Amino acid sequence: MVLWSAIATAMTDPRHRHSRAGQALPEFALVLPLFLLIFFAIVQFGVLLSANIGLTNAVREVARYGSTIPTSDGSPTPGVEAYLVDTALPRNVPTYAPSHLAASSVSYCRYQDTSGAYSVRLTISVTYDHPLFVPLVNVILDSIDGTADGAFRLVSSEAMRVENPPLNSPPSLPACP
């Protein structure tokens, strides 16, 4: 009986009627999901940015490597694509998985420089589907890249001149665009 009278007094007492003692908890409960979504989106974008930088570095590394091997007929230089897939990508992309590599290509083309000699250009292109791991953020990012596969598509390419001796006649390669 004493307990009920204490509760009734606390509810009818004007000093306790407008108390804000418990208001922070519901406000925090309303703001916490939005805060966590923003926080995990920042983490996901950080991982994607790191992977994109690593992908770009790997493609540049392989382009530099491939450009030091002379070729005049455009036949694929042995080991350039293997170096890309087996060494450069795992070393540079933090969360690399070979199953997420969508496409990679090594191609050569010819062009005529300002002196009139012909040169060969090497182009390395890589498309990598980086997996998304944050549950709500992956839905948003999947709608941005246009596919609902739980991955975000990262693309990088690099072109470099192959260090050939000057060629006076055009090599049997397609012309560079």
KOLTIRO-865840 format. One record per atom (N, C-alpha, C): x, y, z. Coordinates in pm, 1 decimal, decimal comma. Layout:
<atoms>
px|py|pz
X|Y|Z
...
</atoms>
This chain:
<atoms>
px|py|pz
81,7|-118,9|0,0
0,0|0,0|0,0
86,0|125,2|0,0
191,8|120,3|73,9
281,5|235,5|79,8
343,4|259,0|-57,7
376,3|150,9|-127,7
436,6|162,1|-260,8
341,6|230,4|-358,1
214,7|189,7|-356,2
118,0|250,7|-447,1
95,5|398,3|-415,8
97,7|432,4|-294,3
78,3|573,9|-259,8
199,0|656,0|-298,7
318,8|596,7|-293,6
439,0|668,6|-335,9
436,5|690,1|-487,1
390,8|591,0|-562,0
381,3|604,0|-708,0
275,9|707,2|-744,2
163,5|702,0|-677,9
56,8|798,8|-706,1
101,5|940,5|-672,0
174,2|955,5|-565,6
223,7|1087,9|-528,0
324,0|1138,1|-630,8
413,1|1050,0|-678,5
513,7|1090,2|-776,6
448,8|1129,4|-908,6
339,2|1062,8|-944,8
273,4|1093,9|-1071,2
192,4|1223,1|-1063,2
139,5|1253,7|-946,1
57,3|1373,8|-934,8
135,2|1493,3|-883,2
254,7|1470,6|-834,6
336,0|1581,4|-783,5
384,0|1666,3|-901,5
358,8|1795,9|-904,5
398,4|1880,7|-1016,9
550,1|1886,8|-1038,1
626,7|1859,1|-935,9
773,1|1863,1|-952,3
823,2|1749,1|-1041,1
754,3|1637,7|-1044,2
797,4|1520,7|-1121,8
725,6|1508,5|-1255,4
626,1|1589,4|-1277,7
544,6|1575,0|-1397,5
624,1|1607,7|-1525,0
711,1|1706,2|-1523,5
783,5|1749,0|-1643,3
931,5|1712,3|-1635,8
960,9|1606,0|-1569,9
1099,5|1562,9|-1555,9
1150,7|1509,3|-1690,8
1274,5|1540,5|-1723,5
1336,2|1495,5|-1849,1
1447,2|1393,7|-1821,7
1439,9|1328,7|-1711,1
1547,5|1238,0|-1670,4
1565,5|1120,0|-1766,2
1463,3|1068,7|-1826,2
1476,0|952,4|-1913,9
1463,3|984,4|-2061,2
1473,1|1108,6|-2099,8
1448,9|1146,7|-2238,5
1566,6|1115,5|-2330,2
1686,4|1111,0|-2278,3
1804,7|1088,2|-2361,7
1805,1|949,0|-2423,4
1755,5|851,8|-2350,9
1757,3|714,5|-2401,6
1670,6|696,0|-2526,2
1547,4|744,2|-2532,0
1470,8|729,8|-2656,7
1530,5|808,8|-2773,0
1586,4|926,1|-2744,1
1650,4|1003,3|-2850,8
1771,9|929,0|-2905,3
1850,0|871,3|-2815,3
1966,2|792,9|-2857,8
1923,3|671,4|-2938,5
1814,7|607,3|-2897,5
1763,7|489,4|-2969,8
1715,7|527,3|-3109,4
1666,9|648,3|-3127,0
1624,4|692,6|-3260,0
1742,4|729,9|-3348,6
1847,6|786,3|-3289,9
1961,6|835,4|-3367,4
2064,4|724,7|-3394,6
2073,7|626,0|-3308,0
2175,4|521,7|-3320,5
2172,4|447,6|-3454,7
2058,8|401,4|-3505,9
2062,1|331,0|-3634,8
2114,9|418,1|-3749,7
2075,8|543,3|-3753,0
2125,9|633,0|-3857,4
2276,0|655,6|-3841,4
2320,5|674,6|-3718,8
2463,2|692,3|-3693,3
2542,5|569,2|-3736,0
2493,8|450,1|-3702,3
2563,3|326,9|-3740,6
2565,1|307,6|-3891,9
2455,6|341,9|-3959,3
2452,2|332,1|-4104,8
2557,1|423,6|-4167,2
2566,7|545,9|-4120,1
2666,5|639,4|-4172,2
2807,3|590,1|-4141,1
2828,7|541,9|-4020,5
2961,0|492,3|-3981,9
3004,5|374,0|-4069,0
2916,2|275,2|-4085,8
2952,1|158,0|-4165,8
2962,1|191,3|-4314,7
2887,8|291,2|-4362,0
2903,9|336,7|-4500,6
3041,6|397,4|-4520,1
3088,9|472,7|-4422,6
3224,0|529,3|-4431,4
3327,9|417,7|-4433,2
3308,3|315,8|-4350,3
3401,1|202,4|-4349,4
3399,4|130,8|-4484,6
3280,3|106,7|-4540,8
3269,8|38,2|-4670,2
3335,0|120,2|-4780,9
3310,0|250,8|-4783,0
3372,4|335,6|-4884,5
3523,5|340,1|-4866,7
3571,6|335,4|-4744,2
3715,6|331,2|-4720,2
3778,7|205,2|-4776,9
3712,6|92,2|-4757,5
3763,6|-34,2|-4811,9
3759,9|-31,1|-4964,6
3651,8|22,8|-5022,4
3642,3|32,7|-5168,7
3749,6|126,2|-5225,0
3773,3|237,8|-5158,6
3876,0|331,3|-5204,8
4013,7|267,7|-5197,4
4040,5|196,5|-5089,9
4167,9|127,1|-5076,8
4186,2|23,2|-5187,2
4080,6|-51,5|-5217,2
4088,5|-152,0|-5323,7
4106,6|-86,3|-5460,8
4040,2|27,2|-5483,0
4053,9|96,3|-5611,2
4196,0|150,4|-5629,4
4253,7|205,6|-5524,6
4392,0|253,9|-5531,6
4486,6|137,1|-5556,2
4465,1|25,5|-5486,7
4548,5|-92,8|-5508,0
4535,3|-147,9|-5648,3
4413,9|-147,9|-5702,6
4391,6|-195,3|-5839,0
4465,1|-107,3|-5939,6
4456,9|22,7|-5921,2
4527,0|116,1|-6010,2
4677,8|96,0|-6001,0
4729,3|79,2|-5880,3
4873,0|56,5|-5864,3
4917,0|-74,5|-5929,0
4835,3|-179,0|-5915,6
4869,8|-307,7|-5976,6
4872,8|-297,4|-6128,6
4775,5|-228,8|-6186,6
4770,7|-214,3|-6332,2
4890,1|-132,9|-6380,7
4925,0|-27,2|-6309,5
5043,5|52,2|-6348,9
5172,1|-29,5|-6337,2
5182,2|-107,0|-6231,3
5301,0|-190,4|-6212,4
5316,8|-289,2|-6327,3
5208,1|-352,6|-6367,1
5214,5|-450,4|-6476,0
5240,9|-380,1|-6609,0
5184,6|-262,1|-6629,7
5211,0|-187,7|-6753,4
5358,9|-149,8|-6762,0
5416,6|-106,7|-6650,8
5559,8|-75,9|-6650,2
5642,0|-200,2|-6680,3
5603,8|-310,6|-6617,3
5675,5|-435,8|-6639,7
5665,0|-478,6|-6785,8
5543,7|-477,0|-6841,0
5523,8|-520,2|-6979,6
5586,0|-426,7|-7081,4
5597,3|-299,0|-7048,5
5654,1|-204,2|-7144,7
5804,6|-218,9|-7158,5
5869,6|-289,3|-7067,7
6014,4|-308,4|-7077,6
6051,7|-429,0|-7163,0
5953,5|-506,2|-7206,6
5979,8|-625,1|-7288,0
5948,2|-590,6|-7433,2
6048,9|-579,0|-7518,2
6024,4|-537,9|-7657,2
5940,5|-639,6|-7734,6
5854,0|-587,2|-7820,2
5775,7|-669,8|-7912,3
5745,1|-585,4|-8034,8
5752,8|-646,6|-8149,6
5720,8|-571,9|-8271,0
5600,2|-630,6|-8343,0
5564,4|-752,4|-8308,6
5451,1|-814,8|-8376,7
5324,7|-817,0|-8291,1
5334,1|-773,0|-8166,6
5216,1|-766,0|-8082,3
5174,5|-896,6|-8020,3
5261,3|-996,4|-8033,2
5226,2|-1122,1|-7968,0
5231,3|-1099,1|-7816,7
5136,1|-1156,2|-7745,6
5135,0|-1133,5|-7601,3
5265,9|-1177,0|-7537,7
5323,5|-1086,4|-7463,5
5449,8|-1116,8|-7397,8
5424,8|-1221,1|-7290,2
5502,6|-1327,1|-7292,6
5479,3|-1433,5|-7194,2
5493,1|-1379,6|-7051,5
5398,7|-1413,3|-6969,4
5407,7|-1380,7|-6829,1
5347,5|-1248,6|-6786,2
5307,2|-1160,2|-6879,0
5254,8|-1031,0|-6836,4
5119,3|-1048,4|-6768,6
5029,6|-1122,8|-6829,3
4898,2|-1141,7|-6768,1
4908,8|-1229,6|-6643,2
4998,4|-1327,9|-6645,9
5018,5|-1410,2|-6526,4
5074,9|-1326,5|-6412,1
5163,7|-1234,4|-6443,6
5218,1|-1144,2|-6341,4
5107,9|-1056,2|-6283,6
5016,5|-1013,6|-6368,1
4904,0|-931,4|-6322,1
4816,6|-1009,5|-6224,5
4772,3|-1127,4|-6265,7
4674,5|-1204,1|-6188,0
4737,5|-1271,5|-6066,1
4859,9|-1323,6|-6080,4
4918,8|-1402,6|-5972,8
5001,8|-1322,2|-5874,0
5056,4|-1207,2|-5917,7
5147,7|-1133,2|-5830,2
5099,0|-992,9|-5798,1
5073,6|-912,3|-5900,1
5045,6|-769,6|-5877,1
4912,3|-746,5|-5806,7
4806,7|-813,1|-5851,1
4676,4|-792,4|-5786,9
4673,8|-841,8|-5641,8
4720,8|-963,1|-5611,3
4720,4|-1004,2|-5470,1
4808,1|-916,0|-5381,0
4915,1|-860,9|-5436,6
5004,5|-777,6|-5357,3
4945,9|-639,1|-5330,7
4868,0|-585,9|-5423,5
4822,4|-446,9|-5413,6
4677,9|-429,1|-5367,6
4590,0|-523,0|-5399,3
4449,0|-510,4|-5361,1
4430,2|-582,6|-5227,7
4393,0|-509,2|-5120,8
4390,1|-569,0|-4987,1
4298,9|-690,5|-4972,3
4182,6|-689,9|-5032,0
4088,8|-801,6|-5014,8
4071,7|-878,9|-5144,8
4180,5|-898,5|-5218,1
4173,6|-962,1|-5349,9
4132,2|-1108,9|-5339,0
4039,7|-1147,4|-5425,2
3999,8|-1286,7|-5441,1
3990,7|-1313,2|-5591,6
4061,7|-1413,8|-5643,5
4060,6|-1439,2|-5788,2
3920,7|-1462,1|-5844,9
3829,4|-1510,6|-5763,3
3693,9|-1536,7|-5813,4
3618,3|-1407,7|-5844,9
3662,0|-1293,9|-5793,0
3594,7|-1166,1|-5818,1
3655,6|-1088,9|-5935,4
3758,0|-1144,7|-5997,7
3818,1|-1079,6|-6113,7
3726,1|-1100,7|-6233,7
3660,0|-994,1|-6278,7
3561,2|-1006,5|-6386,8
3630,1|-1016,8|-6522,3
3732,6|-935,6|-6545,8
3801,2|-937,7|-6675,3
3938,2|-874,0|-6660,2
4031,7|-924,2|-6737,9
4163,5|-861,0|-6748,2
4211,9|-880,8|-6891,1
4277,2|-778,6|-6945,1
4325,5|-791,5|-7082,4
4459,1|-720,6|-7097,9
4540,2|-778,7|-7184,3
4668,8|-721,9|-7223,9
4662,8|-710,1|-7375,2
4674,2|-587,4|-7426,2
4665,9|-570,5|-7571,7
4773,4|-472,6|-7619,7
4808,2|-488,5|-7747,6
4908,7|-404,0|-7810,4
4847,1|-335,8|-7931,5
4895,5|-216,2|-7962,6
4856,1|-146,7|-8084,5
4974,9|-63,4|-8132,0
4966,1|-14,7|-8254,6
5077,2|64,1|-8310,7
5032,4|207,8|-8332,1
5130,6|297,8|-8327,8
5105,8|437,9|-8359,5
5233,4|497,4|-8414,9
5218,9|607,8|-8482,6
5333,5|675,0|-8542,5
5365,6|798,9|-8459,3
5491,2|807,3|-8413,7
5527,1|921,8|-8330,5
5564,9|1042,0|-8416,6
5608,0|1149,7|-8353,4
5634,2|1274,8|-8425,4
5752,7|1265,3|-8519,9
5845,3|1172,2|-8496,4
5960,4|1158,5|-8585,3
5928,2|1072,7|-8708,0
5811,5|1014,3|-8714,3
5772,4|930,1|-8826,1
5797,7|782,1|-8801,9
5864,7|748,4|-8694,0
5889,2|607,8|-8661,0
5764,5|548,5|-8596,3
5752,2|417,9|-8607,7
5638,4|349,0|-8548,9
5674,9|298,4|-8409,1
5578,8|305,5|-8322,0
5596,5|257,4|-8185,0
5481,0|165,1|-8149,0
5500,5|89,7|-8043,7
5400,1|-4,4|-7996,4
5353,4|41,6|-7857,9
5222,0|39,2|-7837,9
5163,6|76,1|-7708,9
5099,6|-47,4|-7645,6
5127,3|-64,6|-7517,7
5070,9|-172,9|-7438,3
4957,5|-116,4|-7353,3
4844,2|-183,2|-7354,2
4730,8|-140,9|-7271,5
4689,9|-257,0|-7181,1
4683,8|-229,4|-7051,7
4640,3|-327,1|-6951,7
4506,1|-278,2|-6898,2
4406,0|-363,6|-6895,3
4273,8|-329,2|-6841,4
4229,1|-438,3|-6744,7
4170,0|-394,9|-6632,4
4121,9|-489,0|-6531,6
3985,9|-442,9|-6482,8
3893,6|-537,9|-6471,0
3763,0|-514,0|-6409,9
3750,7|-609,1|-6292,2
3727,0|-552,2|-6174,5
3722,8|-631,3|-6051,6
3593,1|-602,1|-5977,9
3519,3|-705,4|-5942,8
3395,0|-691,2|-5866,9
3426,3|-707,6|-5718,4
3443,1|-594,6|-5650,3
3480,2|-597,4|-5508,8
3357,6|-629,7|-5423,9
3366,0|-730,7|-5336,4
3248,7|-767,6|-5256,0
3213,7|-659,9|-5153,1
3084,2|-643,1|-5131,3
3033,2|-549,9|-5031,0
2994,4|-629,9|-4908,1
3031,6|-584,2|-4790,2
3008,0|-663,5|-4670,0
2915,9|-597,4|-4568,3
2878,1|-472,7|-4586,9
2788,6|-405,6|-4491,9
2645,8|-422,6|-4541,7
2556,5|-482,3|-4462,4
2423,7|-520,7|-4510,5
2339,1|-410,9|-4574,1
2314,2|-300,2|-4510,9
2228,1|-198,7|-4572,2
2301,3|-115,7|-4676,6
2430,2|-98,3|-4656,6
2508,3|-18,4|-4750,8
2519,7|-90,2|-4884,5
2526,3|-223,1|-4884,3
2539,1|-295,4|-5011,9
2415,7|-277,6|-5099,7
2298,5|-260,5|-5040,6
2177,2|-236,7|-5119,6
2187,0|-102,3|-5191,0
2236,3|-2,5|-5121,0
2251,0|131,6|-5179,6
2356,6|130,2|-5289,4
2472,3|67,9|-5262,6
2579,8|65,1|-5362,0
2546,2|-22,7|-5481,6
2470,9|-131,0|-5459,1
2428,1|-214,5|-5572,1
2338,1|-136,0|-5666,4
2258,3|-46,2|-5611,7
2173,0|34,0|-5699,7
2253,9|138,9|-5774,4
2369,0|179,2|-5721,8
2452,8|277,8|-5790,7
2521,9|215,8|-5911,2
2580,2|95,4|-5895,2
2653,0|37,3|-6008,7
2564,1|-44,1|-6101,7
2436,1|-56,6|-6069,6
2341,5|-114,1|-6164,3
2325,1|-264,7|-6160,6
2396,4|-332,6|-6073,5
2381,1|-477,3|-6062,5
2351,0|-513,7|-5918,2
2273,5|-616,7|-5899,4
2239,3|-662,1|-5765,2
2315,7|-790,1|-5734,2
2447,3|-781,9|-5734,7
2529,7|-900,3|-5714,2
2609,7|-897,6|-5584,3
2589,0|-797,1|-5500,3
2662,0|-788,1|-5374,7
2805,9|-746,3|-5391,9
2837,7|-685,4|-5505,7
2974,1|-640,7|-5533,2
2969,6|-506,1|-5604,8
3076,2|-430,8|-5590,5
3087,6|-301,4|-5657,1
3196,6|-312,9|-5762,4
3166,6|-274,8|-5884,3
3258,9|-291,6|-5995,6
3365,0|-182,3|-5997,3
3491,3|-223,5|-5992,8
3605,0|-133,2|-6001,4
3676,1|-159,9|-6133,5
3710,2|-54,8|-6206,1
3773,3|-68,0|-6337,7
3898,0|19,7|-6340,7
4004,9|-34,3|-6396,6
4127,8|43,0|-6411,7
4198,5|-0,8|-6538,5
4262,2|94,9|-6605,7
4341,9|62,0|-6724,5
4459,9|157,7|-6733,7
4562,7|111,9|-6801,0
4684,4|190,6|-6817,4
4744,9|156,8|-6952,7
4796,9|258,6|-7020,2
4862,4|239,4|-7149,5
5002,5|299,6|-7143,0
5101,2|225,6|-7192,9
5239,9|272,7|-7195,5
5305,8|229,6|-7324,8
5402,5|310,4|-7366,1
5479,1|279,3|-7485,9
5577,9|167,9|-7453,7
5584,4|67,5|-7543,3
5678,4|-42,9|-7526,8
5815,7|5,6|-7570,5
5916,2|-28,9|-7494,8
6052,7|16,7|-7521,5
6116,7|-66,9|-7631,7
6070,5|-43,9|-7752,2
6125,6|-109,2|-7870,5
6229,6|-18,8|-7932,9
6318,6|-77,2|-8012,4
6397,4|10,6|-8099,6
6301,2|72,2|-8202,5
6332,9|190,4|-8255,8
6241,1|253,3|-8352,7
6214,1|160,2|-8471,5
6088,1|151,6|-8511,3
6046,4|67,1|-8623,2
6017,3|156,8|-8742,1
6082,6|130,3|-8856,6
6063,5|213,0|-8976,0
5939,8|174,1|-9054,1
5901,1|48,3|-9045,4
5780,1|4,0|-9113,9
5674,4|-28,1|-9009,3
5547,2|-13,2|-9046,7
5442,3|-38,0|-8947,1
5437,3|-186,3|-8908,9
5434,8|-214,8|-8779,7
5422,5|-354,4|-8737,6
5282,1|-406,9|-8768,0
5270,7|-536,9|-8766,7
5141,8|-599,1|-8797,3
5050,7|-596,7|-8673,5
5016,4|-478,2|-8632,2
4930,1|-456,6|-8516,4
4816,8|-364,1|-8558,4
4706,0|-368,6|-8487,2
4601,4|-270,7|-8515,9
4647,7|-129,6|-8475,8
4596,3|-31,5|-8544,2
4629,9|107,1|-8511,3
4565,4|144,4|-8378,7
4635,7|225,8|-8302,7
4582,2|269,7|-8172,4
4466,7|367,3|-8194,9
4366,6|359,5|-8110,9
4254,5|453,2|-8124,0
4293,5|594,3|-8085,1
</atoms>
